[in-house]
Each structure stands twice: as C-alpha cells, then as structure tokens.
Amino acid sequence: MKKNTALSRANTYKKVKSILNAQRADMSLLTVQCTPRSTSLQGELLKIGGDEFQTQEVAKILDQIILLTPSLSSDLINWNLNGSSIEKK
C-alpha cells in the first residue's frame, strides 16, 4: 500500500510541476508539495526571467491543479489565493 501511495504522490508532483513548467513558472522560486489529495505552493510565483503572471494566467494554473488534487493551499509572497479569489499582493 505504501508503495502505491508513494507512486501516486510522485505522479501528482510530476503533473503539477508539468503544469507550472508549461506556463513558464520559475521553479527555483517555488516550493511545491503534493499528495494525491492536496497541493501546496510556497514562495514566489513568477515567470522565468522575473516577469509577473497576469491574474488570468494564475487562474489557469490553479484550474489545472485543482483537476488533479481537490485541495490547494498556498503561502505565496506575491499572490493571495483565498477560495475563489485571486489577488496580486
């Protein structure tokens, strides 16, 4: 059972990282933690090169992550994500 859980966790992490990479998120600024049921984002959400994301781009990333894991938590320096609200700090 533990082996299957570890594979699911690794698979979830790989998919979340793929979503972030597809949107050109600078992964060196983010800490991503995943389980099959939740994802946590910590740090700063910027594009590679330091450009800011637009609110619509962040919404797209979150929509894709929520399809994978039903729970999303964040402690981002530059974005406030509360429920259905996405606000630039």
C-alpha positions in Angstrom: 0.0 0.0 0.0 2.8 2.5 0.9 4.5 1.8 -2.5 1.3 2.8 -4.4 0.8 5.9 -2.3 4.4 7.0 -3.0 3.9 6.4 -6.7 0.7 8.4 -6.6 2.4 11.3 -4.7 5.3 11.3 -7.2 3.0 11.2 -10.2 0.9 14.0 -8.8 4.0 16.1 -8.2 5.3 15.4 -11.7 1.9 16.5 -13.2 1.8 19.7 -11.1 5.3 20.6 -12.0 4.5 20.0 -15.7 1.6 22.4 -15.4 3.8 25.1 -13.8 6.6 24.5 -16.4 4.1 24.8 -19.3 3.3 28.3 -18.0 7.0 29.1 -17.7 6.9 29.4 -13.9 10.3 29.9 -12.3 10.6 26.7 -10.3 13.7 27.9 -8.4 11.4 30.4 -6.5 8.7 27.9 -5.6 8.3 25.0 -3.2 5.7 22.5 -4.4 4.4 19.8 -2.1 1.9 17.2 -3.3 -0.1 14.3 -2.2 -2.8 12.6 -4.2 -5.4 14.8 -2.4 -3.6 18.1 -2.0 -1.1 20.5 -3.4 0.8 23.3 -1.5 2.6 26.2 -3.2 5.1 28.3 -1.3 7.4 31.0 -2.3 7.1 33.4 -5.2 5.1 32.8 -8.4 7.0 34.5 -11.2 7.7 33.6 -14.8 11.2 32.6 -15.9 13.1 35.8 -16.3 11.2 37.5 -13.5 8.1 38.6 -15.4 4.8 38.7 -13.4 1.9 36.5 -14.2 -1.4 38.1 -15.0 -4.4 37.1 -12.9 -5.9 35.1 -15.8 -2.7 33.1 -16.1 -2.7 32.3 -12.4 -6.3 31.2 -12.6 -5.5 28.9 -15.5 -2.7 27.3 -13.5 -4.9 26.8 -10.4 -7.8 25.4 -12.5 -5.4 22.8 -13.9 -4.0 21.9 -10.5 -7.5 21.6 -9.0 -8.4 19.0 -11.6 -5.6 16.8 -10.2 -6.0 17.4 -6.5 -9.1 18.6 -4.7 -7.3 20.7 -2.1 -4.9 23.6 -2.8 -3.1 25.7 -0.2 -0.6 28.5 -0.8 1.7 30.7 1.0 2.9 32.9 -1.9 4.8 36.1 -1.5 3.2 37.9 -4.4 -0.3 36.3 -4.7 -3.2 35.9 -2.3 -5.2 32.8 -3.1 -8.3 32.6 -0.9 -11.1 30.3 -2.0 -12.2 31.6 -5.4 -10.3 34.9 -5.0 -7.0 35.5 -6.8 -5.4 38.8 -5.9 -1.9 40.2 -6.6 -0.2 41.3 -3.3 
